[in-house]
């Protein structure tokens, strides 16, 4: 007799995967989570936010991109979940939203419960770092669509902000200052280019130990995306942040103009921050144009905050006193639009 299992989908293994991850997921719950894992939808109460004048829900979705290819090549699956959460919640905080809950979608050619457990462990860790609850998800076994060892991830996050406190960038003006906060590495964009540079053009192996990186190339490339939620939530309570840009695909060149009014531009001092070792290494190749580098990668700056010039030093010092690295990297100008590297 034909069974679903003979087509490549093993329901029993799916159930075993759920049993492996369910306690980890519950570890992200807060008092606002209603119900339990296994419902057809996730429920989250907003009763703690009734004191807001006009609560607004904000949402974001993203994936990890071809960084997953490297994780699959190396057989390391417990960090990309952090990347998945980071790419979503770091977008939410750009408008001042507090992340509330997260959902994931995992698609794979062959469901291996232990691998799913590793992936979800990273997602759980990302949720704990960002203070949001993992209230639902889906794992799809799709033979014929994916190779057995392949998988893809998508994430969905929802946050909340009081409408009159949403950070819109509309008050950004000439003379305002840009504060750049360091990245942990390449984060989760540009990995097709990264594979082209390191694996194809310069013939590195992921297992090669690189002295200047103090680790193997593969380990450096899989460093998870930094999550900025707690820092930004803290800053919002203390200071006026006029605009926030998450530096992902497009780099500082394309992401910062998204959060400032038309008619204004940005001057960035490209030598004003300490680049992480992986970017210093890429620069030494001397084979990629400067603009291309700053459009393809974050180049060591994962988040940019725009503030009044008279508060810039105080805010920068505050961030540095709280175990992050922040730099004044540029200013807003009215002499041109777009970004100019100086």
Order of alpha helices (4+ residues) and beta strands (2+ residues): alpha-beta-beta-beta-alpha-alpha-beta-alpha-beta-beta-beta-alpha-beta-beta-alpha-alpha-beta-alpha-beta-alpha-alpha-beta-alpha-beta-beta
